[in-house]
Amino acid sequence: MIQGKDYVGVSVVYFCHDGNGRFLMQKRGQNCRDEKGNWDIGAGGLEFGLTIEDTLRKEIQEEYSTEVLGYQFLGYRDVHRQDNRPTHWIALDFKVLVNKDKATNGEPNKFDDIGWFTLNELPSPTHSQLPDFIKRYRDKLNP
């Protein structure tokens, strides 16, 4: 059974920022499940037994080797898309403050690169879900 394919998956999605208008993205590598080569904000599936906050902290520590300094729940999205077959996720979306100087690529086996960007200077190409995320929350994403 595969989360998001055989049953509805639940994920935390995080827009990590430095408090000064820059946010962190990763370039998905060949070992990622999908959208290889696309720039994305972070996300991770909710695991049985972990709270949403624990998952948020765990995933950011794993992906960016840094801790959560503060966070804000933005909302949720009901995400349907095609990945060889239909997928369905409930995305719990967060804006998360991290220390820019401590963030590094914690999963170089999955991510080819990480970088800091502004909403007006996005790298290309981006993950298919990023435009909707930014459209929904743009007013809450600026410092």
C-alpha positions as CSV (number, residue, x, y, z in Angstrom):
1,M,0.0,0.0,0.0
2,I,1.4,3.4,-1.1
3,Q,0.4,6.6,0.6
4,G,-1.1,9.0,-1.8
5,K,-1.8,6.3,-4.4
6,D,-3.6,3.4,-2.7
7,Y,-5.1,5.7,0.0
8,V,-5.2,9.4,0.7
9,G,-1.9,10.6,1.9
10,V,-1.4,13.4,4.4
11,S,1.7,15.6,4.1
12,V,3.2,18.7,5.7
13,V,4.4,21.3,3.2
14,Y,6.8,23.9,4.4
15,F,7.7,27.3,3.0
16,C,11.0,27.9,4.9
17,H,12.0,31.5,5.1
18,D,14.7,33.7,6.7
19,G,12.4,36.5,8.0
20,N,13.8,38.9,5.4
21,G,11.9,38.0,2.2
22,R,14.0,35.0,1.1
23,F,12.8,31.4,1.1
24,L,14.5,28.1,0.7
25,M,14.0,25.7,-2.2
26,Q,15.5,22.4,-3.2
27,K,16.2,21.0,-6.7
28,R,14.7,17.5,-6.9
29,G,17.3,14.9,-7.9
30,Q,17.1,11.6,-9.7
31,N,16.2,9.7,-6.4
32,C,13.1,11.7,-5.8
33,R,9.7,10.0,-6.4
34,D,8.6,12.5,-9.1
35,E,9.2,15.8,-10.8
36,K,13.0,15.3,-11.0
37,G,14.9,18.4,-11.8
38,N,12.2,20.7,-10.6
39,W,12.6,23.3,-7.8
40,D,10.3,22.8,-4.8
41,I,9.7,23.9,-1.3
42,G,9.8,21.1,1.3
43,A,7.3,18.4,2.2
44,G,7.0,15.1,3.9
45,G,4.4,12.5,4.6
46,L,2.8,12.3,8.0
47,E,4.0,9.1,9.7
48,F,1.9,7.0,12.1
49,G,2.5,8.0,15.7
50,L,4.0,11.4,15.0
51,T,2.2,14.7,15.5
52,I,1.9,17.2,12.7
53,E,4.4,19.5,14.5
54,D,6.8,16.6,15.1
55,T,6.6,15.7,11.4
56,L,7.3,19.3,10.5
57,R,10.3,19.5,12.7
58,K,11.7,16.1,11.7
59,E,11.3,16.7,8.0
60,I,13.0,20.2,8.1
61,Q,15.9,18.7,10.2
62,E,16.3,15.9,7.7
63,E,16.1,18.0,4.5
64,Y,17.8,21.2,5.6
65,S,19.8,20.2,8.7
66,T,18.3,23.0,10.8
67,E,15.6,23.5,13.4
68,V,12.3,25.3,13.3
69,L,12.5,28.7,14.9
70,G,8.8,29.4,14.5
71,Y,5.9,28.5,12.2
72,Q,2.5,29.5,11.1
73,F,-0.2,27.2,9.7
74,L,-1.4,28.6,6.4
75,G,-4.2,26.2,5.5
76,Y,-4.7,23.0,3.6
77,R,-5.0,21.9,0.0
78,D,-6.8,18.9,-1.5
79,V,-4.2,17.8,-4.1
80,H,-5.1,15.6,-7.0
81,R,-2.6,14.9,-9.7
82,Q,-1.3,12.3,-12.1
83,D,2.0,10.4,-11.5
84,N,1.8,7.2,-13.6
85,R,-1.6,6.9,-12.0
86,P,-3.9,9.3,-10.0
87,T,-2.5,10.5,-6.6
88,H,-4.5,12.2,-3.8
89,W,-2.9,14.1,-0.9
90,I,-4.1,16.4,1.8
91,A,-1.4,19.0,2.1
92,L,-1.1,20.8,5.5
93,D,0.7,24.0,4.5
94,F,3.1,26.0,6.8
95,K,5.3,29.0,6.7
96,V,8.4,28.2,8.8
97,L,11.2,30.5,10.0
98,V,14.6,28.9,9.9
99,N,18.2,30.2,10.5
100,K,19.5,30.9,7.0
101,D,23.1,30.4,8.1
102,K,22.5,26.9,9.4
103,A,20.4,25.5,6.5
104,T,22.3,23.0,4.3
105,N,21.3,20.2,1.9
106,G,20.6,17.4,4.4
107,E,19.7,14.9,1.7
108,P,22.2,15.2,-1.1
109,N,21.1,11.8,-2.3
110,K,17.7,13.3,-3.1
111,F,18.3,16.9,-3.8
112,D,20.8,18.2,-6.4
113,D,21.0,21.7,-4.9
114,I,19.3,24.1,-2.5
115,G,19.0,27.8,-2.7
116,W,17.4,31.0,-1.3
117,F,15.0,32.9,-3.5
118,T,12.4,35.6,-3.4
119,L,8.8,35.4,-4.7
120,N,9.9,37.6,-7.6
121,E,13.0,35.6,-8.5
122,L,11.8,31.9,-8.7
123,P,14.2,29.3,-10.2
124,S,12.9,27.3,-13.2
125,P,11.4,24.8,-13.6
126,T,9.3,24.6,-10.5
127,H,7.2,21.8,-9.0
128,S,3.7,21.6,-10.5
129,Q,2.1,22.4,-7.2
130,L,4.1,25.5,-6.4
131,P,2.1,28.0,-8.4
132,D,-1.1,27.1,-6.6
133,F,0.7,27.3,-3.2
134,I,2.0,30.8,-4.0
135,K,-1.3,32.0,-5.4
136,R,-3.3,30.8,-2.3
137,Y,-0.9,32.2,0.3
138,R,1.1,35.1,-1.4
139,D,-0.3,37.7,1.1
140,K,0.9,35.6,4.0
141,L,4.3,34.7,2.6
142,N,6.0,38.1,2.7
143,P,7.8,39.0,5.9
